[in-house]
Amino acid sequence: RFLHMGVFLSHWAHKRGILRDDYLNSTTLYLMIVYFLMVQNPPILPNIYIKGGKESQKIIKRNPVVSKETYDIKIDLNYAKDVGYVKQLKDKFAENDLNVGELVTRFFYMFAYDIPLLKKRISIKKAKLGDPPRNIDGYSVEDPFIEEFDTCRNLNRSSSEGFKVVCQEFRRAYDLSLNGKIPELCKEFKG
């Protein structure tokens, strides 16, 4: 269901003109989908992050385009790598039988109404909402590998037209999907 939701929601966001760096980038959209599927009851995707694992490492990178200096980036690699373990989790999480259409409608609702009002950060690692590292008034999605990085740092109410547009599109999509007006959902935005 992740694949089907990802393809559909990417197509929808592209057609509606919100899948772009200054609005909603594709990384953020996919992390939103992962989070959404992890917090369903029962969950559809398992959390494969291993808390307290010992595989974190520091990588030194040089980015000559941005700066001539080297800098450290801590990348967290504490994720399950045992395919057998992941397959066991898959069986455990197969209990949720909502179809993709129902899930998409719920997804639109969550990101139109619930998430923006809570002023919390989406954490894939923790499979829950957490306190953001900065005061937010909009969307905040933690990068699962570089915890300090917010993948949607442009989407907050106070400094971004993008937040307003993305939130309106989620609300529009929720209303249309709830009322069965699926053909109108992906109608290309001309503005």
C-alpha positions as CSV (number, residue, x, y, z in Angstrom):
1,R,0.0,0.0,0.0
2,F,3.0,2.3,0.6
3,L,3.9,2.0,-3.1
4,H,0.4,2.7,-4.4
5,M,0.0,5.7,-2.0
6,G,3.4,7.1,-2.9
7,V,2.7,6.9,-6.7
8,F,-0.8,8.4,-6.3
9,L,0.1,11.2,-3.8
10,S,3.2,12.2,-5.9
11,H,1.0,12.4,-9.0
12,W,-1.6,14.4,-7.1
13,A,0.9,16.8,-5.6
14,H,2.6,17.3,-9.0
15,K,-0.7,18.0,-10.7
16,R,-1.7,20.4,-8.0
17,G,1.6,22.3,-8.2
18,I,2.8,21.7,-4.7
19,L,5.5,19.1,-5.3
20,R,8.4,21.5,-5.4
21,D,11.3,22.5,-3.1
22,D,9.7,25.7,-1.8
23,Y,6.4,23.9,-1.0
24,L,6.4,20.2,-0.4
25,N,9.4,18.2,-1.6
26,S,9.2,14.5,-2.6
27,T,11.4,13.4,0.4
28,T,9.0,15.1,2.8
29,L,5.9,13.6,1.1
30,Y,7.3,10.1,1.3
31,L,8.3,10.5,5.0
32,M,4.8,11.8,5.7
33,I,3.4,8.6,4.0
34,V,5.7,6.4,6.1
35,Y,4.8,8.1,9.3
36,F,1.1,7.9,8.4
37,L,1.3,4.2,7.8
38,M,3.2,3.6,11.0
39,V,0.7,5.3,13.2
40,Q,-2.5,3.6,11.9
41,N,-4.3,1.3,14.2
42,P,-3.3,-1.4,13.7
43,P,0.0,-0.1,12.1
44,I,0.6,-0.9,8.4
45,L,4.4,-0.3,8.4
46,P,6.7,-1.4,11.2
47,N,9.3,0.8,12.8
48,I,12.6,-0.8,11.9
49,Y,14.7,1.7,13.8
50,I,16.8,0.0,16.5
51,K,17.0,2.3,19.5
52,G,20.3,2.3,21.3
53,G,22.0,0.4,18.4
54,K,25.8,0.9,18.0
55,E,26.0,1.5,14.3
56,S,25.9,5.3,14.4
57,Q,28.9,6.8,12.7
58,K,30.3,10.2,11.9
59,I,31.1,10.9,8.3
60,I,33.2,13.9,7.3
61,K,32.2,15.3,3.9
62,R,33.4,18.2,1.9
63,N,30.9,20.2,-0.2
64,P,32.9,22.6,-2.4
65,V,29.7,24.2,-3.8
66,V,28.6,25.4,-0.4
67,S,31.8,25.8,1.5
68,K,35.5,25.0,1.1
69,E,35.7,23.9,4.7
70,T,35.0,20.3,5.9
71,Y,32.2,19.7,8.3
72,D,30.8,16.7,10.2
73,I,27.5,15.1,9.7
74,K,26.3,12.5,12.1
75,I,24.3,9.9,10.2
76,D,22.3,7.4,12.2
77,L,22.5,3.9,10.7
78,N,20.6,2.0,13.5
79,Y,18.1,0.4,11.3
80,A,17.2,-3.3,11.1
81,K,19.2,-5.0,8.3
82,D,18.2,-8.6,8.9
83,V,15.8,-9.5,6.1
84,G,14.3,-12.4,8.1
85,Y,13.4,-10.0,11.0
86,V,11.8,-7.5,8.6
87,K,9.7,-10.3,7.0
88,Q,8.5,-11.4,10.5
89,L,7.4,-7.8,11.1
90,K,5.6,-7.7,7.8
91,D,3.4,-10.6,8.9
92,K,2.7,-9.0,12.2
93,F,1.6,-5.7,10.5
94,A,-0.6,-7.3,7.8
95,E,-3.7,-7.1,10.1
96,N,-4.8,-3.7,8.9
97,D,-7.2,-4.2,5.9
98,L,-8.0,-0.6,4.9
99,N,-7.8,-0.1,1.2
100,V,-5.6,2.5,-0.5
101,G,-8.6,4.8,-1.1
102,E,-9.6,4.8,2.6
103,L,-6.0,5.4,3.6
104,V,-5.5,8.3,1.2
105,T,-8.6,10.0,2.5
106,R,-7.3,9.5,6.1
107,F,-3.9,10.8,5.0
108,F,-5.4,14.0,3.6
109,Y,-7.4,14.5,6.8
110,M,-4.3,14.0,9.0
111,F,-2.2,16.5,7.1
112,A,-5.0,19.0,6.5
113,Y,-6.3,19.2,10.1
114,D,-4.4,17.2,12.7
115,I,-0.7,17.8,12.1
116,P,-0.7,21.6,11.5
117,L,-2.6,22.3,14.6
118,L,-0.4,20.2,16.9
119,K,2.8,22.1,16.3
120,K,4.8,18.9,16.7
121,R,7.6,17.3,14.7
122,I,7.0,14.0,12.8
123,S,9.6,11.5,13.8
124,I,9.9,8.3,11.7
125,K,12.5,6.9,14.2
126,K,10.1,7.2,17.1
127,A,6.9,6.6,15.0
128,K,5.2,9.4,16.8
129,L,5.1,13.2,17.1
130,G,7.8,14.9,19.1
131,D,8.8,18.3,20.2
132,P,10.6,20.2,17.4
133,P,14.0,21.7,17.8
134,R,12.6,25.0,16.9
135,N,9.3,26.8,17.4
136,I,7.1,25.7,14.5
137,D,3.8,26.7,13.3
138,G,3.1,24.4,10.5
139,Y,4.8,21.2,9.3
140,S,8.0,19.7,10.6
141,V,9.4,16.3,9.5
142,E,12.6,14.9,11.0
143,D,15.1,13.4,8.5
144,P,15.4,9.8,9.7
145,F,19.2,9.8,9.2
146,I,20.2,13.3,10.2
147,E,18.1,14.1,13.2
148,E,18.8,17.8,13.3
149,F,17.6,18.3,9.7
150,D,13.9,19.3,9.1
151,T,12.9,18.1,5.6
152,C,10.1,20.7,5.3
153,R,11.8,23.7,7.0
154,N,10.0,26.0,4.4
155,L,6.5,25.0,5.5
156,N,5.5,27.1,8.5
157,R,2.7,29.5,8.8
158,S,4.7,32.6,9.8
159,S,7.2,32.7,6.9
160,S,5.8,30.7,4.0
161,E,3.1,31.0,1.5
162,G,3.9,27.4,0.8
163,F,2.4,26.3,4.1
164,K,-0.9,28.0,3.3
165,V,-1.0,26.5,-0.2
166,V,-0.1,23.0,0.9
167,C,-2.6,23.0,3.8
168,Q,-5.4,24.3,1.4
169,E,-4.5,21.5,-1.0
170,F,-4.7,18.9,1.7
171,R,-8.1,20.2,2.8
172,R,-9.4,20.4,-0.8
173,A,-8.2,16.8,-1.4
174,Y,-9.8,15.6,1.8
175,D,-13.2,17.2,0.9
176,L,-13.1,15.8,-2.6
177,S,-12.0,12.3,-1.6
178,L,-14.6,12.2,1.2
179,N,-17.3,13.1,-1.3
180,G,-16.1,10.6,-3.9
181,K,-15.0,13.2,-6.4
182,I,-11.8,11.4,-7.3
183,P,-11.5,12.7,-11.0
184,E,-11.4,16.3,-9.6
185,L,-8.7,15.4,-7.1
186,C,-5.9,15.4,-9.6
187,K,-7.2,18.1,-11.8
188,E,-4.2,20.2,-12.9
189,F,-3.9,23.5,-11.0
190,K,-3.7,26.5,-13.3
191,G,-2.7,29.5,-11.4
